[in-house]
């Protein structure tokens, strides 16, 4: 489900300043006329993250909407696994901007200017998450 954006950023070597991630996400969001969804997870330590991923994110209605209607990125914060430096820096910069409280799991929906539209937490039902995603998906021009 990870956006192709990360691969492009890593290949191009464009993540070398703290604000480069913003420009890249904004550029892709503008180009595709979509909002951005960032999922904050602790993949190798957070049991609530596993639950949220399995019961919410991996459900077809949510997965399809995130893949088709959003620029979707997973900002992972593992404790045992080491991330590539560029990915780690991107994740930290996104967390500083969108999740300064360090909440896990958390799905943050932002617009092209990184204005937060909504934050979706573990306690939400599948129906509520689907409704929120539909509310903030960018309509086709």
C-alpha positions in Angstrom: 0.0 0.0 0.0 3.0 2.3 0.3 2.9 5.0 -2.3 5.2 4.8 -5.2 6.4 8.2 -4.0 8.9 6.8 -1.4 10.6 4.7 -4.1 10.9 7.7 -6.4 12.2 9.9 -3.6 14.8 7.3 -2.6 15.9 6.7 -6.2 16.2 10.4 -6.9 18.0 11.1 -3.6 15.7 14.0 -3.0 15.3 13.5 0.8 18.3 15.5 2.0 16.6 18.4 3.8 13.9 18.3 6.4 11.4 20.1 4.2 12.0 18.1 1.0 9.3 15.6 1.9 6.7 18.3 2.1 7.5 19.6 -1.4 7.5 16.1 -2.9 4.2 15.1 -1.3 2.6 18.4 -2.2 3.8 18.1 -5.8 2.3 14.6 -6.2 -0.9 15.7 -4.4 -1.2 18.7 -6.8 -0.4 16.6 -9.8 -3.0 13.9 -8.9 -5.5 16.4 -7.3 -5.6 14.2 -4.2 -5.4 14.7 -0.4 -2.6 12.9 1.5 -3.1 10.1 4.1 -0.2 9.3 6.4 -0.4 6.3 8.7 1.8 6.3 11.8 2.8 2.8 12.9 5.2 0.9 15.1 5.4 -2.2 12.9 7.5 -4.4 15.2 6.3 -3.3 18.7 2.8 -1.8 18.6 0.1 -4.3 19.1 -2.6 -1.7 18.6 -1.0 -0.8 15.2 -1.3 -4.5 14.1 -4.9 -4.5 15.2 -5.7 -1.2 13.3 -3.9 -2.4 10.2 -5.7 -5.8 10.1 -9.1 -4.7 11.2 -9.2 -1.3 9.4 -6.5 -0.6 6.8 -6.4 -4.0 5.2 -10.2 -4.1 4.7 -11.0 -3.7 1.0 -13.2 -0.6 1.3 -10.4 1.3 3.2 -7.5 -0.2 1.2 -9.1 0.6 -2.2 -9.9 4.2 -1.1 -6.4 4.9 0.2 -4.8 3.4 -2.9 -7.1 5.2 -5.4 -8.2 8.4 -3.8 -5.2 9.5 -1.7 -1.5 9.9 -1.7 -0.9 7.2 0.9 2.3 6.8 3.0 3.1 4.6 5.9 5.4 6.4 8.4 6.8 3.4 10.3 8.7 3.7 13.6 10.1 0.2 14.3 12.2 -0.4 17.4 14.1 -3.5 16.3 14.3 -3.1 12.6 16.6 -0.4 11.1 15.1 1.8 8.3 17.1 3.3 5.5 18.3 6.8 6.6 16.2 8.7 4.0 13.0 6.9 5.1 13.7 7.4 8.8 14.2 11.1 8.2 11.1 11.4 6.2 9.1 9.6 8.9 10.5 11.8 11.6 9.8 15.0 9.7 6.2 13.8 9.0 5.8 13.0 12.7 7.1 16.4 13.8 4.6 18.1 11.4 1.5 15.8 11.7 1.9 13.7 14.9 4.0 15.6 17.5 2.1 13.8 20.3 3.6 10.5 19.1 0.2 8.7 18.9 0.2 5.1 17.5 -1.6 4.0 15.5 -2.8 7.1 13.8 -4.1 7.9 10.3 -3.8 11.6 9.4 -5.6 13.1 6.4 -4.2 16.4 5.1 -4.8 18.5 2.1 -2.2 19.6 -0.5 -1.0 22.3 1.9 -0.6 19.9 4.8 -3.6 21.3 6.6 -4.9 18.6 8.8 -8.5 17.6 7.8 -8.9 14.8 10.3 -7.1 12.3 12.5 -8.4 8.7 12.7 -7.5 6.7 15.8 -7.7 3.0 16.7 -11.0 3.3 18.5 -12.9 4.1 15.3 -15.1 1.5 13.7 -14.6 0.4 10.1 -17.7 2.2 9.1 -16.6 5.5 10.7 -13.2 5.2 9.0 -14.7 4.6 5.6 -17.1 7.5 6.1 -14.2 9.8 7.1 -12.1 8.8 4.1 -15.0 9.4 1.7 -15.6 12.8 3.3 -12.1 14.0 2.7 -11.3 12.3 -0.6 -10.7 14.9 -3.3 -13.5 14.8 -5.9 -12.7 14.2 -9.6 -12.4 17.5 -11.5 
